[in-house]
Amino acid sequence: MKDETSENELIIDELSERISNCIDIIWLYGHLKNKNHKSWVIDQVLRNLIGNEDDYNEWIKKYEFDEETKTKYKWDFGTEPE
């Protein structure tokens, strides 16, 4: 039982850190008016929420082609503010 609790605490800690990172990104860059910078903010938040590059890339792949409707979209990665 103790191992399960420790594992759950690690998961909660990881998710809390991801959420905190997202809040920091929005706090630091969310006010920028440039559309490319806003797209970058959204992309960075998504990357943090997903948590790893493989799952992120899979999400982008699914986003860019909707199997159900056969519709193509283009994910906007934006431009990192200087």
VENKAKA-V938625 format. One record per residue. RES is the residue in one small letter. PSI is psi in whole degrees, -180 to 180 (NA if undefined). OMEGA is omega in whole degrees, -180 to 180 (NA if undefined). D_LAST is the distance of its C-alpha to the last C-alpha in Angstrom with 2 decimals. Layout:
res->RES psi->PSI omega->OMEGA d_last->D_LAST
res->RES psi->PSI omega->OMEGA d_last->D_LAST
//
This chain:
res->m psi->-38 omega->-179 d_last->48.34
res->k psi->-39 omega->179 d_last->46.31
res->d psi->-40 omega->179 d_last->44.31
res->e psi->-41 omega->178 d_last->43.42
res->t psi->-45 omega->179 d_last->42.28
res->s psi->-42 omega->179 d_last->40.07
res->e psi->-43 omega->178 d_last->38.56
res->n psi->-39 omega->179 d_last->37.93
res->e psi->-39 omega->177 d_last->36.30
res->l psi->-42 omega->179 d_last->33.94
res->i psi->-46 omega->179 d_last->33.05
res->i psi->-43 omega->178 d_last->32.53
res->d psi->-43 omega->-180 d_last->30.36
res->e psi->-45 omega->179 d_last->28.17
res->l psi->-39 omega->177 d_last->27.89
res->s psi->-40 omega->179 d_last->27.19
res->e psi->-41 omega->178 d_last->24.31
res->r psi->-46 omega->180 d_last->22.85
res->i psi->-44 omega->179 d_last->23.29
res->s psi->-42 omega->178 d_last->21.78
res->n psi->-41 omega->179 d_last->18.62
res->c psi->-45 omega->179 d_last->18.44
res->i psi->-41 omega->178 d_last->19.05
res->d psi->-44 omega->180 d_last->16.30
res->i psi->-46 omega->180 d_last->13.68
res->i psi->-42 omega->-180 d_last->15.26
res->w psi->-44 omega->-175 d_last->15.50
res->l psi->-34 omega->-170 d_last->11.91
res->y psi->-9 omega->-175 d_last->10.42
res->g psi->-21 omega->-178 d_last->13.70
res->h psi->-12 omega->-177 d_last->13.88
res->l psi->138 omega->-174 d_last->11.24
res->k psi->-21 omega->-178 d_last->13.54
res->n psi->126 omega->-178 d_last->11.98
res->k psi->-40 omega->180 d_last->14.26
res->n psi->-35 omega->178 d_last->12.05
res->h psi->-39 omega->177 d_last->9.64
res->k psi->-40 omega->177 d_last->13.00
res->s psi->-39 omega->178 d_last->14.37
res->w psi->-43 omega->178 d_last->11.76
res->v psi->-47 omega->180 d_last->12.74
res->i psi->-44 omega->180 d_last->16.34
res->d psi->-43 omega->-179 d_last->16.08
res->q psi->-39 omega->177 d_last->14.77
res->v psi->-45 omega->178 d_last->17.53
res->l psi->-47 omega->179 d_last->20.01
res->r psi->-44 omega->-180 d_last->19.28
res->n psi->-41 omega->-180 d_last->19.88
res->l psi->-40 omega->-180 d_last->22.96
res->i psi->-43 omega->170 d_last->24.47
res->g psi->-20 omega->176 d_last->23.95
res->n psi->154 omega->-172 d_last->24.43
res->e psi->-40 omega->-179 d_last->23.31
res->d psi->-47 omega->179 d_last->26.81
res->d psi->-36 omega->177 d_last->27.30
res->y psi->-49 omega->-179 d_last->23.86
res->n psi->-38 omega->177 d_last->24.74
res->e psi->-41 omega->178 d_last->28.17
res->w psi->-46 omega->180 d_last->26.84
res->i psi->-45 omega->180 d_last->24.70
res->k psi->-45 omega->179 d_last->27.82
res->k psi->-37 omega->179 d_last->29.97
res->y psi->-43 omega->-173 d_last->27.59
res->e psi->-16 omega->174 d_last->27.47
res->f psi->110 omega->180 d_last->31.27
res->d psi->107 omega->-178 d_last->33.47
res->e psi->-39 omega->-176 d_last->36.71
res->e psi->-49 omega->-175 d_last->38.75
res->t psi->-7 omega->-176 d_last->38.03
res->k psi->30 omega->-180 d_last->36.99
res->t psi->138 omega->178 d_last->34.01
res->k psi->137 omega->175 d_last->30.87
res->y psi->164 omega->176 d_last->27.39
res->k psi->121 omega->177 d_last->23.96
res->w psi->133 omega->179 d_last->21.31
res->d psi->108 omega->-179 d_last->17.93
res->f psi->-17 omega->179 d_last->15.28
res->g psi->-172 omega->180 d_last->12.53
res->t psi->128 omega->-180 d_last->9.07
res->e psi->131 omega->177 d_last->6.45
res->p psi->150 omega->179 d_last->3.79
res->e psi->NA omega->NA d_last->0.00
//
